Each structure stands twice: as structure tokens, then as C-alpha cells.
Amino acid sequence: MTTPPPYYGPPAGDPVGPPAGNQNTQGLVGMILGIVAIPLVCCVYLGIPLGIAAAIVSWLGLQKANAGRATNRSQALTGLICGAVAAVLGIGLLIWALTAGQNINWEDFQNSNN
């Protein structure tokens, strides 16, 4: 009785793992978060953290697309732009909401120096 030859793994040339270009999840998730973040800016300011998260995830997806490991560069770029717009709009609206209605009396600042 002969012993079988040892197993060394798959033959050379056989793909191991997912094929290249199949790492599109971050770009897709970033785009969805970015698009959803824009209307949520007006609703309880949820768009600020969601926009920041969209920008970060989309930037990571864009890096994968530029390296050739993903094929959805446009989705990642859309998520990055929408996330940044949502974050900037949300921060602007938050600053406006905090300062709106406050009447600044400049004479108080001038009189305090005397």
C-alpha cells in the first residue's frame, strides 16, 4: 500500500480569496450615508455625525478604488462630497441656531475696557 502525496495547497495560478475589484462595500456604504445625511441635517442635526462618517468611509473606499482593489470610484467620490456637504451644512446650521436671536450690544464691550 502506497501513501498519498502530501497536500501543498491549490496549484499555482488558482485564485485564492475574493477576486480583485470586489471590495466595493466602503464606497457603497459611504455613498448611502452621504446621501441620507443631507436631509437629516434639517432633522435634529443627525446629519453632522452621519456626514462625517460618510466622508471617512467614502475616503477609505476612494483609496481602495485608487489602488485598484475596488471598481466604484464614482460612488466613493459621491459619498465623500455628500458627506462633506452635509457636515458643513449641519455645522453652519448649528452655529446659526445657537447665535440666531441673540442681540449683541457692542457698547457693553466698549464700556468694560474703562
Contacts in CASP RR format, 6 or more apart in sequence:
PFRMAT RR
TARGET T0000
AUTHOR 0000-0000-0000
METHOD contacts of the structure
MODEL  1
MTTPPPYYGPPAGDPVGPPAGNQNTQGLVGMILGIVAIPLVCCVYLGIPL
GIAAAIVSWLGLQKANAGRATNRSQALTGLICGAVAAVLGIGLLIWALTA
GQNINWEDFQNSNN
10 16 0 8 1.000
20 68 0 8 1.000
20 69 0 8 1.000
21 68 0 8 1.000
21 69 0 8 1.000
21 70 0 8 1.000
21 71 0 8 1.000
23 64 0 8 1.000
23 69 0 8 1.000
23 70 0 8 1.000
24 70 0 8 1.000
24 71 0 8 1.000
24 72 0 8 1.000
24 75 0 8 1.000
26 57 0 8 1.000
26 58 0 8 1.000
26 60 0 8 1.000
26 61 0 8 1.000
26 64 0 8 1.000
26 70 0 8 1.000
26 76 0 8 1.000
27 57 0 8 1.000
27 58 0 8 1.000
27 61 0 8 1.000
27 62 0 8 1.000
27 64 0 8 1.000
27 65 0 8 1.000
27 70 0 8 1.000
27 72 0 8 1.000
27 75 0 8 1.000
27 76 0 8 1.000
27 79 0 8 1.000
28 72 0 8 1.000
28 75 0 8 1.000
29 57 0 8 1.000
30 53 0 8 1.000
30 54 0 8 1.000
30 57 0 8 1.000
30 58 0 8 1.000
30 61 0 8 1.000
30 75 0 8 1.000
30 76 0 8 1.000
30 79 0 8 1.000
30 80 0 8 1.000
30 83 0 8 1.000
31 54 0 8 1.000
31 58 0 8 1.000
31 75 0 8 1.000
31 76 0 8 1.000
31 78 0 8 1.000
31 79 0 8 1.000
31 82 0 8 1.000
33 50 0 8 1.000
33 51 0 8 1.000
33 53 0 8 1.000
33 54 0 8 1.000
33 57 0 8 1.000
33 58 0 8 1.000
33 79 0 8 1.000
33 83 0 8 1.000
34 50 0 8 1.000
34 51 0 8 1.000
34 54 0 8 1.000
34 55 0 8 1.000
34 58 0 8 1.000
34 78 0 8 1.000
34 79 0 8 1.000
34 82 0 8 1.000
34 83 0 8 1.000
34 86 0 8 1.000
35 78 0 8 1.000
35 79 0 8 1.000
35 82 0 8 1.000
36 50 0 8 1.000
37 46 0 8 1.000
37 47 0 8 1.000
37 50 0 8 1.000
37 51 0 8 1.000
37 54 0 8 1.000
37 82 0 8 1.000
37 83 0 8 1.000
37 86 0 8 1.000
37 87 0 8 1.000
38 47 0 8 1.000
38 82 0 8 1.000
38 83 0 8 1.000
38 85 0 8 1.000
38 86 0 8 1.000
38 89 0 8 1.000
40 46 0 8 1.000
40 47 0 8 1.000
40 50 0 8 1.000
40 86 0 8 1.000
41 47 0 8 1.000
41 48 0 8 1.000
41 86 0 8 1.000
41 89 0 8 1.000
41 90 0 8 1.000
41 93 0 8 1.000
42 93 0 8 1.000
45 90 0 8 1.000
45 93 0 8 1.000
45 94 0 8 1.000
47 86 0 8 1.000
47 87 0 8 1.000
47 90 0 8 1.000
48 86 0 8 1.000
48 87 0 8 1.000
48 90 0 8 1.000
48 91 0 8 1.000
48 94 0 8 1.000
50 83 0 8 1.000
50 86 0 8 1.000
51 82 0 8 1.000
51 83 0 8 1.000
51 84 0 8 1.000
51 86 0 8 1.000
51 87 0 8 1.000
52 83 0 8 1.000
52 87 0 8 1.000
54 79 0 8 1.000
54 80 0 8 1.000
54 82 0 8 1.000
54 83 0 8 1.000
54 86 0 8 1.000
55 79 0 8 1.000
55 80 0 8 1.000
55 83 0 8 1.000
55 84 0 8 1.000
55 87 0 8 1.000
58 76 0 8 1.000
58 77 0 8 1.000
58 78 0 8 1.000
58 79 0 8 1.000
58 80 0 8 1.000
58 83 0 8 1.000
59 76 0 8 1.000
59 80 0 8 1.000
61 70 0 8 1.000
61 76 0 8 1.000
62 73 0 8 1.000
62 76 0 8 1.000
62 77 0 8 1.000
62 80 0 8 1.000
64 70 0 8 1.000
64 76 0 8 1.000
65 71 0 8 1.000
65 72 0 8 1.000
65 73 0 8 1.000
65 76 0 8 1.000
66 73 0 8 1.000
70 76 0 8 1.000
END
